[in-house]
Amino acid sequence: MSIKNMAELKKIVDYTEDDIKSLDWKEHIRLRPGMYIGKLGDGSSADDGIYVLLKEVIDNCIDEYTMGYGKYIDITIENKTVVVRDYGRGIPLGKVVDVVSKINTGAKYDSKAFQKSVGLNGVGTKAVNALSNYFKVESFRDGKTKVAEFERGVLIKEHKETATKEENGTMVSFTPDNSIFHNFKFLYEYVDNQLWNYCYLNAGLTINFNNKKYISKNGLLDLLTRKTNADELRYPIIHLKGEDIEVAISHNNDYGEDIFSFVNGQYTTQGGTHHQAFREAYVKVIREFYKKDYDTADIRQSIVAAVSVRVQEPVFESQTKTKLGSSTVYEGGPSMKKFVEDFLSKELDNFLHRNPTIADALKKRIEQSEKERKELSGIRKLANERAKKANLHNKKLRDCRVHLNDEPPNKNKEAFIELQNKSTIFITEGDSASGSITKARNVDTQAVFSLRGKPLNSFGLSKKVVYENEEFNLLQHALNIEDGLEGLRFKNIVIATDADVDGMHIRLLLMTFFLQFFPDLVKQNHLYILETPLFRVRNKQETIYCYDETEKQKAIEKLNGKPEITRFKGLGEISPEEFERFINEDMRLQPVLLEQGDHIQQLLEYYMGKNTQQRQEFIIDNLRVEMDLVEAN
């Protein structure tokens, strides 16, 4: 659902009998896709709808695996079409059409059949069906197969049952509807991360994706091993397993806390009751073990951890299942807090007693954080006072009306959350660029922060510089991340600089700042680069905006003759009227991604350190590649 301004939001709150309509299942999903899959997006964000569609299909395969059926899942993505094949029991042939096209139809309502399933509401594949240009489901069961084909949720062909030699299981093919997911593309980095998480949470499962094999033998231990650099860890990873719970814990030297939480094999990106239970229980156990009332922030500073729980009939706060709301592990069972606390009180306490060297290293990490916090306290207070005097929200920040950390109203909560997911701050260079964006932005969901000159190169500096440097101090206040991401005011942080050498340098300096001091912003996919057109190609009939040389050449060919060509040298040269399209429906964002195996300090050392010769060789080699591509074209 697209809500352009707060007046429209108010209008949908004040409704009458005339506003009441009855829609069939597919019409409702297509009219209100955000209720079922969260935000739509074009694939540039990890929580965009196309990845939710993929997840909904794979979740069914995972449920089969957890029930003991099918150890393999085959997945291909080619030309925007996804094919997922599992080797489970297969959908009962007489119900193939109903399972993917009738709401409240499925096996997961029977808790005996799916005790600890990811999805219990029977909506997932229906949403995929309704939101796909083309959707095909095929079930293989006991030597027979049944196929059904749909377009945007409408059944176009139901095949008769036929004999087959295929192994039991289900195969689903779908192509997301490009009228809903505009200009979408699957970023394989996101898919890669999604599939690894499935394997970490289901040790022994094998996923084959576009000829790449995914498998994990050690669960969350493998996850943290892959997410961290062993050389940067303060002590070996603590790996604990119990009935319906698994935990992996260590500390490094990064700022913030990095905790991955999962429920029934589902990555809960927004946490929930299990996530909070772990954070609180961990603090309690550490205080009791060391018999010292350490500050909560010092205990969790620089932690890298993962926690996975299995819950019977989990309750999530949204259809996309990114935040757990269950207060208990099972009906009549212990609270989530007590369940996690009892496990850690026994297993973590025992582990630390048996491993005094690790216990000592953990203690030193906590005491280091304590020392750094106390050293910063005086500077922090002065910096906060300076931020107030700077009148941040009038001079540096042109704020918006809806923020990520706002408390949603009771009425039309989903509509408000959709606005929150669009909350964006553009970090710009200079007054001209910020002026253009400010005039063109959506004042409900888009804010603008204006930099003054080039930021400081913060590589290798301590967090003290964040408070001593006015630009950094005001920026962290604008984002409200001084005490971590829980108070983050914007879902999307967008670096908007000119596409020239100076603009590229500012991008690099800002990315260094975030990676050095607030790495969680990058790890949780909040940081983006704004792509703006380099050229405007037009004649009297049509105007085409182009983002590179290749697009420019295609535009010239399309318009024939000799169209007028304008080269934009900076953001300030683009009029507010033109800019409006580039930061709204047609906005192109390039996510700042950390690939599996990337380690922050190594990256910063390479790009911002003193390894001049290595960087020179890297630049020269890549310049040769670019020149070869230009010559080839």
C-alpha positions in Angstrom: 0.0 0.0 0.0 1.4 3.4 -1.0 0.6 6.3 1.4 1.9 9.6 0.1 1.2 11.9 3.0 -0.1 12.1 6.5 -3.4 13.5 5.3 -4.0 10.3 3.5 -3.1 8.3 6.6 -5.7 10.4 8.5 -8.3 9.7 5.8 -8.0 6.0 6.1 -8.3 6.2 9.9 -11.7 8.1 9.6 -13.6 5.6 7.6 -17.4 5.0 7.2 -19.7 2.2 6.0 -19.0 3.2 2.4 -15.4 2.2 2.8 -16.2 -1.5 3.7 -15.5 -3.8 0.8 -15.4 -7.6 0.4 -12.5 -9.0 -1.6 -11.5 -12.5 -2.5 -8.2 -13.9 -1.2 -6.0 -12.9 -4.2 -7.6 -9.5 -4.6 -6.9 -8.7 -0.9 -3.3 -9.9 -1.1 -2.6 -7.9 -4.3 -4.3 -4.8 -2.9 -2.6 -5.0 0.5 0.7 -6.9 -0.2 2.4 -5.1 2.7 0.2 -7.0 5.2 1.5 -10.3 3.9 5.1 -9.7 2.8 6.2 -6.4 4.4 7.6 -3.8 2.1 7.7 -4.4 -1.7 11.0 -2.9 -2.8 13.2 -3.7 -5.9 15.5 -6.3 -4.3 18.1 -3.8 -3.1 17.2 -4.4 0.6 17.4 -7.7 2.4 13.8 -7.5 3.6 12.3 -6.6 0.3 9.3 -8.6 -0.8 10.9 -10.8 -3.4 13.1 -12.4 -0.7 10.0 -12.9 1.5 8.4 -14.8 -1.4 11.4 -17.0 -1.7 11.4 -17.6 2.0 7.8 -18.5 2.1 8.4 -21.3 -0.4 11.6 -22.6 1.2 9.9 -22.5 4.7 7.6 -25.3 3.5 10.6 -27.4 2.4 12.3 -26.8 5.8 9.2 -27.9 7.6 9.3 -31.2 5.7 13.0 -31.6 6.6 12.4 -30.9 10.3 9.7 -33.6 10.3 12.3 -36.0 9.0 11.4 -36.0 5.2 13.9 -34.9 2.5 17.5 -34.0 3.2 18.0 -31.9 0.0 16.5 -28.8 -1.5 17.3 -27.7 -5.0 16.9 -24.0 -5.9 17.5 -22.1 -9.1 17.0 -18.4 -9.9 17.3 -17.5 -13.6 15.8 -14.6 -15.6 13.9 -13.5 -12.5 12.2 -16.9 -12.2 12.6 -19.0 -9.1 12.3 -22.8 -8.9 12.3 -24.6 -5.6 12.3 -28.4 -5.3 12.2 -30.4 -2.1 12.2 -34.2 -1.5 9.6 -34.3 1.3 6.3 -36.1 1.3 4.8 -34.0 -1.5 1.4 -32.2 -1.2 -1.5 -34.7 -1.2 -2.5 -34.7 -4.9 -6.2 -34.0 -4.4 -5.3 -30.8 -2.5 -2.6 -29.3 -4.7 -4.8 -26.5 -6.0 -6.4 -25.8 -2.6 -3.1 -25.5 -0.7 -1.8 -22.7 -2.8 -5.1 -20.9 -3.5 -7.4 -21.1 -0.6 -6.8 -19.1 2.6 -7.0 -21.2 5.8 -6.1 -24.4 4.0 -3.0 -26.4 4.9 -1.6 -29.1 7.2 0.0 -26.7 9.7 -3.1 -26.2 11.7 -2.6 -29.7 13.0 0.1 -29.3 15.6 0.8 -33.1 15.6 1.8 -32.9 11.9 3.9 -29.7 12.3 4.8 -29.4 15.9 7.4 -26.6 15.5 6.7 -25.3 12.1 7.9 -21.9 10.8 4.5 -20.9 9.5 1.2 -21.9 11.0 -1.4 -19.6 9.3 -1.5 -21.2 5.8 -1.0 -17.9 4.0 2.6 -18.1 2.7 2.3 -19.8 -0.7 -1.0 -18.1 -1.4 0.8 -14.8 -1.1 3.5 -16.0 -3.5 0.8 -17.2 -5.9 -1.2 -14.0 -5.8 1.9 -11.8 -6.2 3.5 -13.7 -9.1 3.1 -13.2 -12.9 3.3 -16.9 -13.2 3.1 -19.6 -10.5 3.4 -23.3 -10.9 3.1 -26.0 -8.3 3.9 -29.7 -8.9 3.6 -32.5 -6.4 5.2 -35.9 -6.7 3.7 -38.6 -4.5 3.9 -42.3 -4.6 4.5 -42.6 -8.4 2.0 -40.0 -9.4 2.2 -36.3 -10.1 -0.2 -33.4 -10.1 0.4 -29.9 -11.7 -1.4 -26.6 -11.4 -0.6 -23.3 -13.1 -1.7 -19.8 -12.1 -1.3 -16.2 -13.2 -1.5 -13.5 -10.5 -3.4 -16.1 -8.4 -5.9 -17.1 -11.1 -5.9 -20.8 -12.0 -5.2 -21.1 -15.7 -4.6 -24.8 -16.0 -5.1 -27.8 -13.7 -3.5 -30.9 -15.1 -4.7 -34.4 -14.6 -2.8 -36.8 -12.4 -0.2 -38.7 -14.3 2.4 -41.4 -13.6 5.9 -40.3 -12.7 9.3 -41.8 -11.8 10.3 -38.7 -9.8 11.1 -38.9 -6.1 8.4 -37.7 -3.7 8.4 -34.0 -3.0 7.1 -30.7 -4.2 8.4 -28.3 -6.9 7.3 -24.6 -7.0 8.1 -22.2 -9.8 7.3 -18.5 -9.7 8.1 -15.2 -11.3 7.3 -12.1 -9.1 4.9 -9.7 -10.6 6.8 -6.8 -12.1 3.8 -4.6 -11.9 4.1 -4.8 -8.1 7.9 -5.3 -7.7 9.1 -2.5 -10.0 12.5 -3.1 -11.7 13.3 -5.8 -9.3 16.3 -8.0 -9.3 17.6 -10.7 -6.9 20.9 -9.9 -5.3 22.6 -13.2 -4.8 24.5 -11.8 -1.7 21.1 -11.7 0.1 20.0 -15.1 -1.2 23.4 -16.5 -0.2 23.0 -15.2 3.4 19.4 -16.5 3.5 20.4 -20.0 2.5 23.3 -20.2 4.8 21.0 -19.3 7.7 18.7 -22.2 6.8 21.6 -24.6 6.9 23.0 -23.3 10.2 19.6 -23.8 11.8 19.2 -27.2 10.2 22.5 -29.0 10.6 22.8 -31.8 8.0 20.4 -30.2 5.4 21.9 -29.8 2.0 20.7 -26.9 -0.3 21.9 -26.7 -3.9 21.5 -23.2 -5.3 22.6 -22.4 -8.9 25.2 -25.2 -8.7 26.5 -24.0 -5.3 26.3 -26.4 -2.3 25.3 -25.2 1.2 25.6 -27.5 4.2 26.5 -27.0 7.9 27.5 -29.7 10.3 28.0 -27.6 13.5 25.0 -25.3 13.4 25.4 -21.9 15.1 29.1 -22.6 15.7 29.5 -22.6 11.9 27.4 -19.4 11.7 29.6 -17.4 14.1 32.8 -18.9 12.5 31.7 -17.6 9.1 30.5 -14.2 10.4 33.7 -13.4 12.4 37.4 -13.5 12.0 39.1 -15.9 14.4 42.0 -13.6 14.7 39.7 -10.8 16.0 37.9 -12.9 18.6 38.9 -12.5 22.2 38.3 -16.1 23.0 37.1 -19.3 21.2 33.4 -19.5 20.4 31.3 -20.9 23.2 28.8 -23.3 21.7 26.0 -24.7 23.9 23.1 -26.9 22.9 20.0 -28.1 24.7 16.5 -29.3 24.0 14.9 -26.7 21.8 17.7 -24.2 22.3 21.2 -23.6 20.9 23.6 -20.7 21.6 27.0 -19.6 20.3 28.9 -16.7 22.0 32.1 -14.8 21.7 33.5 -11.2 21.8 35.6 -9.2 19.4 36.9 -5.7 19.3 34.1 -4.1 17.3 31.8 -1.6 18.8 28.1 -2.5 19.5 26.5 -5.9 19.9 25.9 -8.4 17.1 23.3 -10.9 18.1 21.6 -13.2 15.5 18.3 -14.7 16.7 16.2 -17.5 15.2 12.9 -19.3 15.9 12.1 -22.7 14.3 14.8 -22.0 11.7 13.4 -18.6 10.9 15.9 -15.6 11.1 14.1 -13.0 13.2 15.7 -9.8 11.9 13.7 -7.7 14.4 14.3 -10.0 17.3 11.5 -10.5 19.7 10.9 -12.2 23.1 13.6 -14.8 22.6 16.2 -12.2 21.6 15.5 -10.0 24.6 15.4 -13.0 26.9 18.9 -14.0 25.8 20.2 -10.4 26.2 18.8 -10.2 29.8 19.7 -13.7 30.8 23.3 -13.4 29.6 23.8 -10.3 31.7 22.3 -12.0 34.7 24.5 -15.1 34.4 27.7 -13.1 33.9 27.1 -10.9 36.9 26.4 -14.0 39.0 29.4 -15.9 37.8 31.9 -13.1 38.4 30.0 -11.9 41.5 30.2 -8.3 40.3 27.5 -5.9 39.3 28.9 -4.9 35.9 27.1 -2.4 33.8 24.8 -4.0 31.2 26.4 -2.1 28.4 29.9 -3.2 29.4 28.8 -6.9 29.4 27.2 -6.8 26.0 29.7 -4.4 24.3 31.4 -6.2 21.4 29.5 -9.4 21.8 28.9 -11.6 18.8 26.3 -14.3 19.5 23.5 -16.4 18.0 20.5 -17.9 19.7 18.1 -20.3 18.3 14.9 -21.7 19.9 12.2 -24.1 18.9 8.7 -23.0 19.9 5.4 -24.8 19.6 2.9 -22.7 17.5 5.0 -19.5 17.6 3.2 -16.2 17.5 4.9 -13.5 15.4 4.1 -9.8 15.3 3.7 -9.8 11.5 3.1 -12.2 8.6 6.7 -11.8 7.6 7.7 -13.5 10.9 10.6 -11.2 11.6 9.8 -10.6 15.3 8.7 -13.2 17.8 5.8 -12.3 20.1 5.4 -15.7 22.0 5.6 -15.3 25.7 6.0 -19.1 26.3 7.9 -21.9 24.6 4.7 -24.1 24.5 1.2 -23.8 26.0 1.4 -24.2 29.8 5.2 -24.2 29.6 7.8 -21.8 31.1 8.0 -18.1 30.0 10.5 -17.4 27.2 12.6 -15.4 29.7 12.7 -18.3 32.3 13.4 -20.9 29.6 16.5 -19.1 28.2 17.6 -18.0 31.7 17.5 -21.5 33.1 19.5 -22.9 30.2 22.2 -20.2 30.4 22.3 -20.4 34.2 23.2 -24.0 34.0 25.1 -24.5 30.7 27.1 -21.2 30.4 27.9 -21.2 34.1 29.2 -24.8 33.9 31.2 -23.9 30.7 33.0 -20.9 32.3 33.8 -23.0 35.4 35.3 -25.7 33.2 37.2 -23.3 31.0 39.0 -20.7 33.3 41.1 -19.3 30.4 38.1 -18.4 28.4 36.4 -17.0 31.5 39.4 -14.8 32.2 39.5 -13.5 28.6 35.7 -12.7 28.8 36.3 -10.8 32.0 39.1 -8.8 30.5 36.9 -7.8 27.6 34.2 -6.6 29.9 36.6 -4.6 32.0 38.1 -3.0 28.9 34.6 -1.9 27.9 34.1 -0.5 31.4 37.3 1.5 31.2 36.5 2.9 27.8 33.0 3.9 28.9 34.2 5.7 31.9 36.9 7.6 29.9 34.2 8.7 27.5 31.6 9.8 30.0 32.9 13.3 30.5 33.5 13.9 26.8 30.1 12.5 26.0 28.3 14.9 28.3 30.0 17.9 26.7 29.3 16.6 23.2 25.6 16.2 24.1 25.5 19.8 25.3 27.2 21.0 22.1 24.7 19.1 20.0 21.8 20.9 21.7 23.5 24.3 21.2 24.0 23.5 17.5 20.2 23.4 17.2 20.6 20.2 15.2 17.1 19.7 14.0 16.9 23.2 12.4 20.4 23.6 10.9 22.0 20.3 10.1 18.9 18.1 9.9 15.7 18.7 7.9 13.7 16.1 9.7 10.7 14.1 8.6 7.5 13.3 10.4 7.6 9.5 10.7 10.5 7.7 12.3 11.5 4.0 12.7 11.4 4.3 16.6 8.0 5.9 16.8 5.3 3.9 18.7 2.7 2.8 16.1 -0.9 3.8 16.8 -3.5 1.2 17.6 -5.6 2.1 14.6 -4.2 1.1 11.2 -1.0 -0.1 12.7 0.1 -1.9 9.5 -0.2 1.4 7.5 1.9 3.2 9.9 4.5 0.5 10.0 4.7 0.7 6.2 5.5 4.4 6.6 8.2 3.5 9.2 9.8 1.1 6.8 10.1 3.9 4.3 11.8 6.3 6.8 15.0 7.5 5.1 17.7 10.0 5.9 19.9 11.3 3.0 23.4 12.4 4.0 24.4 15.0 1.5 27.5 17.1 0.8 27.0 20.9 0.6 24.0 23.3 0.5 23.2 23.0 -3.2 22.7 19.2 -3.1 20.8 19.2 0.2 18.7 22.0 -1.1 17.6 20.1 -4.1 16.8 16.9 -2.1 15.0 18.9 0.6 12.7 20.5 -2.0 12.0 17.2 -3.7 11.7 14.8 -0.7 8.6 13.4 0.9 8.4 15.3 4.2 6.6 12.4 5.9 9.3 9.8 5.5 12.4 11.5 4.1 14.9 13.6 6.1 18.1 15.3 4.9 21.4 15.8 6.8 23.8 18.2 5.3 27.6 17.7 5.7 30.0 20.6 5.9 33.1 19.6 4.0 34.8 16.2 3.9 34.4 14.0 7.0 37.4 13.0 9.0 39.1 9.7 8.1 38.2 7.8 11.3 40.1 4.6 10.5 42.1 3.4 13.5 40.7 6.1 15.8 38.9 5.4 19.1 35.2 6.3 19.7 36.4 9.4 21.5 36.6 11.1 18.1 32.9 10.6 17.5 32.2 13.0 20.4 35.1 15.4 19.7 34.3 15.8 16.0 31.3 18.0 15.5 30.1 16.4 12.2 30.3 12.9 13.6 28.7 13.9 16.9 25.7 15.6 15.2 25.3 12.7 12.8 25.0 10.1 15.5 22.5 12.3 17.3 20.5 12.7 14.1 20.4 8.9 13.8 19.9 8.4 17.6 22.5 5.6 17.7 24.6 6.8 20.6 23.5 3.9 22.7 23.0 1.3 20.0 20.5 0.6 17.2 17.4 0.2 19.4 16.6 3.9 19.1 17.5 4.2 15.4 15.2 6.8 13.9 15.5 5.8 10.2 15.2 2.5 8.4 17.4 3.6 5.5 20.6 5.6 5.8 21.4 6.9 2.3 24.7 8.5 1.3 23.9 11.0 -1.4 27.1 12.5 -2.9 28.2 13.6 -6.3 29.5 11.0 -8.7 32.9 12.6 -9.0 36.2 12.0 -7.2 35.3 14.2 -4.2 31.9 12.5 -3.9 33.4 9.1 -4.0 35.9 10.1 -1.4 33.2 11.3 0.9 31.3 8.0 0.4 34.4 6.1 1.5 35.0 8.3 4.5 31.3 7.9 5.7 31.4 4.1 5.1 34.6 4.0 7.2 32.9 6.0 10.0 29.9 3.6 10.1 32.0 0.4 9.8 34.5 1.6 12.5 32.0 2.8 15.1 28.5 1.5 14.1 29.1 -1.8 12.2 25.6 -3.1 13.1 24.1 -0.5 10.7 25.9 -2.1 7.8 25.5 -5.7 9.0 21.7 -5.2 9.4 21.4 -3.6 6.0 20.5 -0.1 6.9 23.3 1.7 4.8 22.9 2.5 1.1 24.4 4.6 -1.7 22.0 6.8 -3.8 22.4 6.3 -7.5 21.6 9.4 -9.5 21.6 9.9 -13.3 24.8 11.0 -15.0 23.0 12.0 -18.2 19.8 13.4 -19.5 19.0 12.5 -23.1 15.9 14.2 -24.6 14.2 15.4 -27.7 10.9 17.2 -28.0 8.9 14.1 -27.4 10.7 12.2 -24.7 13.2 12.6 -21.9 15.4 9.6 -20.7 17.7 9.7 -17.6 20.8 7.5 -17.8 23.0 6.2 -15.1 26.0 5.1 -17.1 27.5 5.2 -20.6 25.7 2.1 -21.8 22.3 3.5 -20.8 23.2 6.8 -22.6 24.0 5.0 -25.8 20.8 3.0 -25.7 18.8 6.2 -25.1 20.5 7.9 -28.1 19.6 5.0 -30.3 16.0 5.0 -29.1 15.5 8.7 -29.7 17.2 8.6 -33.1 18.9 11.6 -34.6 20.8 14.0 -32.4 19.0 14.4 -29.1 20.1 17.0 -26.5 22.5 15.4 -24.0 23.2 16.9 -20.6 26.0 15.6 -18.3 25.1 16.2 -14.6 28.3 17.1 -12.8 26.7 17.2 -9.3 23.5 16.7 -7.4 23.0 20.4 -7.2 22.6 20.7 -10.9 19.5 18.5 -10.9 16.4 20.5 -10.4 14.0 19.6 -7.5 11.3 18.7 -10.0 13.6 16.2 -11.7 15.1 15.0 -8.4 11.6 14.0 -7.1 11.5 10.9 -9.3 15.0 9.8 -8.3 14.3 9.7 -4.6 10.7 8.3 -4.7 9.2 5.5 -6.8 12.1 5.3 -9.2 14.8 5.6 -6.5 17.9 3.4 -7.1 19.8 2.4 -4.0 23.0 0.4 -4.0 23.2 -1.4 -0.6 26.5 -1.4 1.3 27.0 -5.1 1.8 29.4 -7.2 3.8 29.8 -10.5 2.1 30.1 -13.8 3.9 33.7 -14.0 5.1 34.3 -10.2 5.0 35.9 -8.9 8.2 35.6 -5.2 9.0 39.0 -4.4 10.3 40.7 -6.2 7.4 38.6 -4.3 4.9 39.3 -1.0 6.6 43.0 -1.8 6.8 43.1 -2.5 3.1 41.1 0.5 1.9 42.0 3.1 4.5 45.3 1.9 5.9 48.9 2.5 4.8 49.1 -0.4 2.3 49.7 2.0 -0.5 51.4 -0.5 -2.9 48.5 -3.1 -2.5 45.9 -0.4 -3.2 47.8 0.9 -6.3 48.0 -2.6 -7.7 44.2 -3.1 -7.0 43.3 0.2 -8.8 45.6 -0.5 -11.8 44.2 -4.0 -12.3 40.6 -2.9 -12.1 41.3 0.1 -14.3 42.6 -2.3 -17.0 39.4 -4.3 -16.7 37.2 -1.2 -17.1 39.2 -0.1 -20.2 38.8 -3.6 -21.7 35.0 -3.4 -21.1 34.9 0.1 -22.7 36.8 -1.1 -25.8 34.6 -4.2 -26.0 31.5 -2.0 -26.2 
